[in-house]
Structure formats: C-alpha cells, structure tokens
Amino acid sequence: MLTEAIPLTEVVGLLGSYSDFVKAVVDVSRRVMVVGGELHADDEAILLDQGSRQENLWGINLYPSEDDADWIEFDSMINIRPRQGNRSRGVDDRETRHLIREVVDSLVARP
C-alpha cells in the first residue's frame, strides 16, 4: 500500500504480465493506493483488509509511458456500483476522477 510518493520507475518495474500498464486501486478518502495486482480485486482486497471502505475505492490502470493527460485510465469492474450512481466500469463522476488524479499525483513522482 502506497502512503508516500514513489518514483515512476518503480511503477514501471511492476508492469509484469501487462506489457504497457499496471492495475491500481485508489482510496480517495484515505488518500492511499495499491499498485500491481493481477486483478483490481486483488488490490481492492488489500485495501479492505487495511480498513478502507468499499465506497471509497476506485480501480484504474496506469500507463507509465503515456503523457500526463493520458496515463490514468478509469476502467475497472470494481467501479460498477449502481447504488453509488456509477453504472459503468469507468468513473462517471467528474469530482471523483479529480480526487483520484490528486491521490495518484501525490503518490507517484513523474518526471
């Protein structure tokens, strides 16, 4: 679980089975993130075990080689939550996307 910033090179080191992106789950309330699970559900489980609440967790994909505007993709099965008004794999709420970007930007130091 990331609670302090890491360099982008560490994210690149987690590419693993996906050649160009890394899965991550962000807790927008606690402002922490888990990166590198095979599935978003794996990262989600770690955060839930550490006290996060489901409604604050959002799955994303990080593309380290992309520029700032395109390196975060809001796409995960864990994001489908009709009770919260999110009916897609994306993150429909603009403010939530903004919060996710803030957390990611604070935890991954990009050159």
N, C-alpha and C positions, 0 to 999 in steps of 0.2 A: 504494500500500500504506500503510495507516494503522499508524503505530507510536506516535503521540501522539494525544491526545484532540482531537477536532474538535467544534464546536457542532452541535446538532441541525439548525440552519438550513442547514448545508452538506449534510447528508443530504437534506433537503427539496429542495435545489437539484438533486439527482441523480435525481429522480423520473422524468423522461424519458418513455418510451413506456408505462410502467406508471403509471397516474394516482395510485395510493394506496400503492404500496410500492416498495422498492428491493431488488434482489438483492445478497447479500453472501456471502463465504466467509471463515470464521474458521479460523486455525491455532491450535489450543488449546495446542500445545507452545511455539511461538514467541511467542504472545500478540499476533498481528498480524491484520489483516483487510483485505480488498479489497472495496470497495463500488461498485456502479453498473454492472456489466457487463450486457450484454443477456441473457446466459445465465450460470448459475452456473459452467458450464465455462470461460467466459472469465476469470472471477475466479480460478478454480482454476488455470488455466494460468499466470497471472501469479505466483501464489504458488509453484507448482512451479518456475518459472524462477528464482525468488529463493531456492531451496534448501529449500522446505518439503517434507515427506514426505506422500504421499497419505493415509496412515492418520490423520494429524492434522488433515485438512481437512474442514470441515462446511459445507454450504450452508444458508443461512437467508434469510428475507425480513424486511425491516424496514418496519414501518408507522408512520411518524413521528407521525401524528395520533392513534394509539391510546395508552391509558394504559400505565403501566409493566408491568402484568401481561400485556398482550396485544400489545405492539409487536413482539415477536420471534416469528416463525413458523418452526418447524423443519420445512422441507419443501423437498427438492431431489432431483433424480435422482442427483446425485453422492453422496448419502448411502447409496445401496443398496450394501451390501458384506457379502455373506454370510460371507466369511472373517473378518470382524470381529464377526460376530453381529448385524449390522444389516441386516435383510431388508426394510426399508421405506424410503420417501422421507423419513420423519421421523428423529428421533434417539431411538432406543429406550432408550438407557442414561441414567438419571437423572443420574449424576455427569457425564457428557459434556455434557448440557444445562446443568448448573450451571456447568461450565467455560466453555461458550460464552457464557452470560449474563455471567459475570465479565469476559471479554475485551471483549464489546460494551459493557458498562457502563464499562469503563476507557477505551474509545476514542471513545465518543460522549457528550458532555456534554448531558444532558437537563435542562430547567428544573425 
